[in-house]
Amino acid sequence: MCSTLRFTVIVFLALAAGPALTLSSHGLRATAQNISSYDGAPTQATRTAKSTNQGPDISAKYLKQARAYRDQGRYELARQSYAQALSTCRSAEELAVIEKEMGGIELLLRTMR
């Protein structure tokens, strides 16, 4: 009785999972409802390359704002604007400038505290 029940449960589970899972030469793969992560998934480099060419480059605006705050002596706001410029930066040259200026502001803030 127990083995018959166990067999029935196994068959039922196999039939229920049948449409979602198939056995292929690569092993067990999820193929129903396009849930396979093996086929056609864009790589991280592809996603990054696409996203860097979209939208305006707004890091220059944040950098200009940070420099204005720095000149006014509003160093916490300058650090925030440098962080925003850093997160939206697209070129290596501009990144080096932002990191250098932000490092100076952080050093100044640390010595003031």
N, C-alpha and C positions, 0 to 999 in steps of 0.2 A: 504494500500500500504506500509506504513512505517513498520507495524508489520510483513508483509510478507518478506520484505527486511531484517529486524532484525533477523527473524527466519532463513532465508537462510544463513546469515553471521554466525550465531551461529552453524548451522549444518556444514557448510564448515570448520569452525575452529575446531570443534570436530572431523571431519573426518581427517583433516590434522594432528592433534595431536594424533590421535588414535594409530598409530604404536609406537610412542615414549612413550606414557603413558598408563599404564594399571591400573585397579582397582583391588586390592587384599585385603586379610583380614587385611593387615597392612596399608591400605589406598593407596593413589595415589603414585606410584613408577615409576621411570624412568627405563625401562628395555631394550629398543632397543639399539643396538650397544654397549652393555656392559657398559652403563654409570651409572649403579646403584652403589651407594656408600655404600650400605648396605651389600652386599654379597662379602665375600672373600677379603676384604681390609686388608692388613697387619697393625698391630698396630704400634705405635711409638716405643714401647719396642722391637718389633720384628725387625724393621728396624735398630734400634740402636745396638742390639745384633749382627746382621749380619755385620754391618759396622765396628764394633770394632775388628773383627777377620780378616779383610781383609788388605792386604798390610803390609809393614814393619813398625816397630815401630821406627819412625824417631825422636822422642822427645829427645833421648839421644844425637843425633848429634847436635840438636839445643842447648841443655843444655851445651854441651862441647864448642860449639862456643860462647855462651853467657859468659861462665866463662873466655874464652880466651880474649874476648873483655873487660870484667871487669878488668882483670889483666893488660891490656894495657892502661886502663884509658879511654876507648871509651864507655862511659856509655849509650849513646843513642842507639848505635848499640847493646850493651848488652841487653838493655831493649827490643829491637825489637826481638832479638833471644829468650829471655825468653818468650815473648808473643807467638812466634811460637811454642816453646816447650810446653807451656801451652795448646795451641789449639790442639796439636797432642798427648798429654799425654794419656796413657791408664790405669795406675795404680794409686791408691789412695796415696800410699807412695811417689811415684815420684811427684805427683801433689802437695803434701804438701811441698816437698823440693823446687820445682820450685816457688810456691807462696811465700815462705819465702824469697828466694833469690831475686825474682823480687820485693818484698816489700822493701828490703834493697836498691836496685838500685833506685827505685822510690823515696825513702826518701832522698837518696844522691843527686839525680837530683834536687829535690825540694829545698834542702838547698843550692845547688850551684847557683840556679837562684835567 
